């Protein structure tokens, strides 16, 4: 057990350093570094601490692992029947106007959905980030058009800056296209499916979901940020 604690601590330290050096991550990388440092200190003092401390450490580190497992499993279970009127394709940020791996996975999933249901309308959601010359929605639309989806089937929601706004602003646009209501499906990365569906339901949207895989190189940061975002949503956004 003591060796396992040390190994996990070292792995967390390496993940934190990787996030800082190669992915320009801030809070997430610091979280990994702190979690790893705590485990290494815990390993050093392992034989001197009381049983209650062992139990507390087990709970403290088990909860995020269980949360990651829940988000991954939930998001990997698809509920779409490929007959929906509207496909919400949620943004994931650009860097220097370039589409990043998480967003590319979502867009490729949208192209696959189009092959199964070519009559659907696709609403791409995402506004302007810092130092961007185009909106995220515009970059997403260009990608989908290049992949074969007709431009007239794409609706741009280019004002939002977070998941709640994605749905709130998209809904105001869609009411003009579907005054009598619509069926819908969410496309986003699997780690993001639970929270996006949770928010959509609070806006009285009842979407199915079709999760895109999360690229391996971005899993560490994506899941860590999402755990914090889920807790924030539970406590403050709804």
N, C-alpha and C positions, 0 to 999 in steps of 0.2 A: 504493500500500500504506500509506504514511504517513497519508494522509487517511482511509483506512478505519479504521485504528487509532484515530484521534482521534474519528471518528464513533461507533464502537462504545463507546469510553470514555464519551462524553457520554450515549449511550443508557443505559448501565449506571448512570451517576450519576442520571439522571432516574428510572429504575426504582426505585432505592434511595430517592430522595426521595418518590416516589409511595407506596411501601410504608410509609414512616414517617408521612407526612401523612394518607393516606386509608385505609390498611388496618391501621394499628396493628401493623405487623410489626417484629420485633426483629432476630434473628440474620440472617434472610434479607435484610432491607433493608441491614444492615451489610455483608453479603457483596457485594451489588451495588455499594455505595458504594466498598468497597475495591478490587474488581475494576476499576471504572471509573477510580479514582484511579491505580491501577498502570498502566493503559493510557495515560492522559494523560501521566504521567511518562515512560513508554516512548516515546511519540510525540515528546516534547521531546528525548529523548536518542537518538532513532532512528538518526541518522547517525553516532553516536559509539560505539555498542555493537558488540561482536564478533559474528561470524556465529553462534557457539554460543548466544549470548543470543537471537538471532532464532529459532533452532530451538527453544530451550527455551520461549520465549513462545508459539510456534505450538502446541506440544504441550500446554502448560498450558491454553490456551483452547480447543483443539480437543476435548479429552476431555469436558468438560461438554456441549458441543454435540452430540457423538456420543451421549452418554448420554441426553440429552433426546430425540434422534431415535429411539433404540432404545425408550425407554419409551413414546413416543407411538405408534410403529408397532406394537409388541407389543400394547399395550392396545387398539388399534383393530381388531385381528383377532379377531373373535368365534368361539368354538368351541362355543357352546351349540347343542343340537338341539331345545330347548324341550320336552324330555320328562323333565327331571330331577325327582327327588322333593323336593329342598330347594333353596331359593334363599337364599344368604348375602347379606344387604344390609348392607354395612359402614358404620359411622358416620363422620362427618367433623367433628363438633363443632357445638355450638350457641352462640349469642351472645344472652344475655338470654332464654333459652328459645326463641329463634327459630331456624328452620332457615336455614342459609346456602346460597349458590348451589351449591357443590360437592355438598352433601348433597341439595339439591333435585333436582339432575340425576340422582343415583343413585336417588332415590325415583321419579322419573318413568320411569326405565328399568325399575324393578321393576313399575310399573303396566303398562308395555308388555309386559313378560314375562308378566304375569298374563293379558293378553288372548290370548296364544298358548298358555299352559298354565295354565288355571284350576284344575287339580287340585293344583298344587304347594303346599307349605308354605313360608312366608317367615319366616326367622329374622332379626330386626333386632338389630344388635349395637352397643352403646354405653352406657356408664355415666353417672355424674354428673360434670360438670365444675365448675370453680370458680363459685360464685354461681348455680348452676342449681337451680331448684326441682323440676324433673322430669328424669328420665333421658333421655338421647338416644334410647334404644330406645323409650320411651313416646312421644316426639314423632314418631318415625318411624312407629310403629304408627298413631298418630292420623291422620297424613298418608295412609297407605296405606288405612286404613278409609274415610276421606273420598273416596278415589279409587275405591272399589268393591271392595276386597278384603275378604272376610268376616273378622271378628275371630278366629274360631275357626281360621283358617288361618295366623295370625301367632303366632310364638313370640318372646317378649321375652328377650333376653340383656342384662341391664342392670347388669352388674358390671364390664365390661372398660374399660380405659383406653388400650389400644393394639391394633395389628393382631394380634399374637401372642395376646393374651388374647381378642380377638374369637373366634378359632377354637377356642382351648383351652376356653373356657367354653361356647361354643355346642355343641361336640362332646359335652360331658358332659350337656347337655340333650337333644340329638338321640338319644343312645343309648337314652333312655327311649321315644322315639317310633318308632325304627327299630332294634330289637335285632338284626335280621338284616342291617343295613347299608343304605346309601342312595346314590343318585347325587345330584350337587349341581352348582351353578353359582354363581360369585361375581359379584355386581354391585357395582361401585365405579367411580370415575372412571378413565379410561384410563391416566393417569399412575401409578396405584396398582395396576394389574392384575398387573404382573410380581412385585412384592414380596409382594402378598397371596397369589398362587399359590405362590410360593416357600416362604412360611411354612406354608401349608396342606399342601403336600407333605411337609414335615418333620414334620407331625403326622399323617401317613399318611392325609390326605384327598386325593383325586384329582379336584379340581373342574374343570369347564369354566369359561369366563369370558365375560361379556357386559358389556364396558366402556361406561360412560356418558361422554358428551362432557364435557370440562372447560371451564367458562365462560371466555371470553377474559379477563375482568377479573381472574381469579384464577390464570391460567396461570403468570405469572412467579414468584410465591411458591410455588405448588404444586409446580412442577417443581424449583425450587431446594431446597426442603425434602426432596423425595422422593429426590434424588440423595444427600443426606446420610443419609437413612434407609436407603437401599439399602446404602450402604457400611457403616453400623452393623450392619445385619442380616447381611451377609456376614461381618463380623469378630467379632461378639459374640453375636448371637441364635441362631445355629444351630451 
